[in-house]
């Protein structure tokens, strides 16, 4: 395997650890998206373009959009913004 492949695999491990340690839900979704995109690159390297397209479309695309919609529905994104604005008003 090439050095590039090892770097990608290291990045996958780093993303998995970062998602589990992240306290911000929005950051977790963004890290998950990057995990899926790197995984699709690895599928291309492994000469499986059908899995790469599926991983990019479903993993980074549809699933992430569903996560964003869910955060919006439970008002997790709005609450953080309101909290930041209240902190700025206090200063």
Phi and psi restraints in degrees (value plus and minus 20) as a CYANA .aco file:
   2 UNK   PHI    -107.3   -67.3
   2 UNK   PSI     148.1   188.1
   3 UNK   PHI     -84.4   -44.4
   3 UNK   PSI     -55.7   -15.7
   4 UNK   PHI     -80.2   -40.2
   4 UNK   PSI     -61.0   -21.0
   5 UNK   PHI     -84.9   -44.9
   5 UNK   PSI     -61.8   -21.8
   6 UNK   PHI     -84.6   -44.6
   6 UNK   PSI     -57.3   -17.3
   7 UNK   PHI     -84.1   -44.1
   7 UNK   PSI     -61.8   -21.8
   8 UNK   PHI     -84.0   -44.0
   8 UNK   PSI     -61.3   -21.3
   9 UNK   PHI     -86.8   -46.8
   9 UNK   PSI     -57.7   -17.7
  10 UNK   PHI     -83.6   -43.6
  10 UNK   PSI     -59.0   -19.0
  11 UNK   PHI     -85.6   -45.6
  11 UNK   PSI     -55.6   -15.6
  12 UNK   PHI     -82.4   -42.4
  12 UNK   PSI     -64.2   -24.2
  13 UNK   PHI     -84.1   -44.1
  13 UNK   PSI     -62.3   -22.3
  14 UNK   PHI     -81.7   -41.7
  14 UNK   PSI     -61.8   -21.8
  15 UNK   PHI     -84.1   -44.1
  15 UNK   PSI     -61.9   -21.9
  16 UNK   PHI     -83.0   -43.0
  16 UNK   PSI     -60.6   -20.6
  17 UNK   PHI     -89.4   -49.4
  17 UNK   PSI     -61.2   -21.2
  18 UNK   PHI     -84.6   -44.6
  18 UNK   PSI     -58.4   -18.4
  19 UNK   PHI     -84.7   -44.7
  19 UNK   PSI     -61.6   -21.6
  20 UNK   PHI     -91.8   -51.8
  20 UNK   PSI     -44.7    -4.7
  21 UNK   PHI    -116.7   -76.7
  21 UNK   PSI     -31.4     8.6
  22 UNK   PHI     -93.1   -53.1
  22 UNK   PSI     115.0   155.0
  23 UNK   PHI    -116.1   -76.1
  23 UNK   PSI     -37.2     2.8
  24 UNK   PHI    -114.0   -74.0
  24 UNK   PSI     103.7   143.7
  25 UNK   PHI     -85.4   -45.4
  25 UNK   PSI     -56.6   -16.6
  26 UNK   PHI     -85.2   -45.2
  26 UNK   PSI     -62.2   -22.2
  27 UNK   PHI     -83.7   -43.7
  27 UNK   PSI     -57.4   -17.4
  28 UNK   PHI     -81.9   -41.9
  28 UNK   PSI     -59.6   -19.6
  29 UNK   PHI     -86.7   -46.7
  29 UNK   PSI     -61.7   -21.7
  30 UNK   PHI     -84.7   -44.7
  30 UNK   PSI     -58.8   -18.8
  31 UNK   PHI     -86.4   -46.4
  31 UNK   PSI     -60.0   -20.0
  32 UNK   PHI     -81.2   -41.2
  32 UNK   PSI     -60.1   -20.1
  33 UNK   PHI     -81.7   -41.7
  33 UNK   PSI     -63.5   -23.5
  34 UNK   PHI     -86.2   -46.2
  34 UNK   PSI     -56.0   -16.0
  35 UNK   PHI     -78.8   -38.8
  35 UNK   PSI     -66.4   -26.4
  36 UNK   PHI     -85.3   -45.3
  36 UNK   PSI     -59.1   -19.1
  37 UNK   PHI     -86.8   -46.8
  37 UNK   PSI     -60.9   -20.9
  38 UNK   PHI     -86.5   -46.5
  38 UNK   PSI     -58.4   -18.4
  39 UNK   PHI     -83.9   -43.9
  39 UNK   PSI     -55.6   -15.6
  40 UNK   PHI     -88.2   -48.2
  40 UNK   PSI     -54.1   -14.1
  41 UNK   PHI     -85.2   -45.2
  41 UNK   PSI     -60.1   -20.1
  42 UNK   PHI     -84.1   -44.1
  42 UNK   PSI     -58.1   -18.1
  43 UNK   PHI     -83.2   -43.2
  43 UNK   PSI     -56.1   -16.1
  44 UNK   PHI     -85.9   -45.9
  44 UNK   PSI     -62.2   -22.2
  45 UNK   PHI     -81.6   -41.6
  45 UNK   PSI     -56.6   -16.6
  46 UNK   PHI    -100.6   -60.6
  46 UNK   PSI     -11.1    28.9
  47 UNK   PHI      41.0    81.0
  47 UNK   PSI      25.8    65.8
  48 UNK   PHI    -151.1  -111.1
  48 UNK   PSI      55.2    95.2
  49 UNK   PHI     -85.8   -45.8
  49 UNK   PSI     -47.9    -7.9
  50 UNK   PHI     -85.9   -45.9
  50 UNK   PSI     -61.0   -21.0
  51 UNK   PHI     -89.3   -49.3
  51 UNK   PSI     -54.5   -14.5
  52 UNK   PHI     -83.9   -43.9
  52 UNK   PSI     -64.1   -24.1
  53 UNK   PHI     -85.5   -45.5
  53 UNK   PSI     -62.2   -22.2
  54 UNK   PHI     -83.7   -43.7
  54 UNK   PSI     -63.4   -23.4
  55 UNK   PHI     -83.6   -43.6
  55 UNK   PSI     -61.7   -21.7
  56 UNK   PHI     -88.1   -48.1
  56 UNK   PSI     -62.2   -22.2
  57 UNK   PHI     -92.8   -52.8
  57 UNK   PSI     -68.3   -28.3
  58 UNK   PHI    -104.0   -64.0
  58 UNK   PSI     -69.3   -29.3
  59 UNK   PHI     -86.8   -46.8
  59 UNK   PSI     -73.6   -33.6
  60 UNK   PHI    -108.2   -68.2
  60 UNK   PSI     -44.6    -4.6
  61 UNK   PHI    -113.5   -73.5
  61 UNK   PSI     -98.4   -58.4
  62 UNK   PHI     -84.3   -44.3
  62 UNK   PSI     -67.1   -27.1
  63 UNK   PHI     -82.5   -42.5
  63 UNK   PSI     -61.8   -21.8
  64 UNK   PHI     -86.0   -46.0
  64 UNK   PSI     -59.3   -19.3
  65 UNK   PHI     -83.2   -43.2
  65 UNK   PSI     -61.2   -21.2
  66 UNK   PHI     -83.8   -43.8
  66 UNK   PSI     -57.9   -17.9
  67 UNK   PHI     -83.9   -43.9
  67 UNK   PSI     -63.9   -23.9
  68 UNK   PHI     -82.4   -42.4
  68 UNK   PSI     -62.4   -22.4
  69 UNK   PHI     -84.1   -44.1
  69 UNK   PSI     -60.4   -20.4
  70 UNK   PHI     -83.6   -43.6
  70 UNK   PSI     -63.6   -23.6
  71 UNK   PHI     -82.3   -42.3
  71 UNK   PSI     -57.1   -17.1
  72 UNK   PHI     -88.5   -48.5
  72 UNK   PSI     -60.5   -20.5
  73 UNK   PHI     -86.5   -46.5
  73 UNK   PSI     -57.0   -17.0
  74 UNK   PHI    -109.0   -69.0
  74 UNK   PSI     -12.6    27.4
  75 UNK   PHI      41.5    81.5
  75 UNK   PSI       8.6    48.6
  76 UNK   PHI     -93.0   -53.0
  76 UNK   PSI     -53.6   -13.6
  77 UNK   PHI     -95.9   -55.9
  77 UNK   PSI     -63.3   -23.3
  78 UNK   PHI     -83.6   -43.6
  78 UNK   PSI     -60.3   -20.3
  79 UNK   PHI     -84.4   -44.4
  79 UNK   PSI     -59.4   -19.4
  80 UNK   PHI     -84.4   -44.4
  80 UNK   PSI     -62.0   -22.0
  81 UNK   PHI     -85.5   -45.5
  81 UNK   PSI     -61.8   -21.8
  82 UNK   PHI     -84.1   -44.1
  82 UNK   PSI     -59.4   -19.4
  83 UNK   PHI     -84.8   -44.8
  83 UNK   PSI     -60.7   -20.7
  84 UNK   PHI     -84.8   -44.8
  84 UNK   PSI     -61.9   -21.9
  85 UNK   PHI     -85.3   -45.3
  85 UNK   PSI     -59.2   -19.2
  86 UNK   PHI     -85.3   -45.3
  86 UNK   PSI     -57.1   -17.1
  87 UNK   PHI     -87.6   -47.6
  87 UNK   PSI     -56.9   -16.9
  88 UNK   PHI     -89.6   -49.6
  88 UNK   PSI     -54.3   -14.3
  89 UNK   PHI     -88.0   -48.0
  89 UNK   PSI     -54.2   -14.2
  90 UNK   PHI     -88.6   -48.6
  90 UNK   PSI     -51.5   -11.5
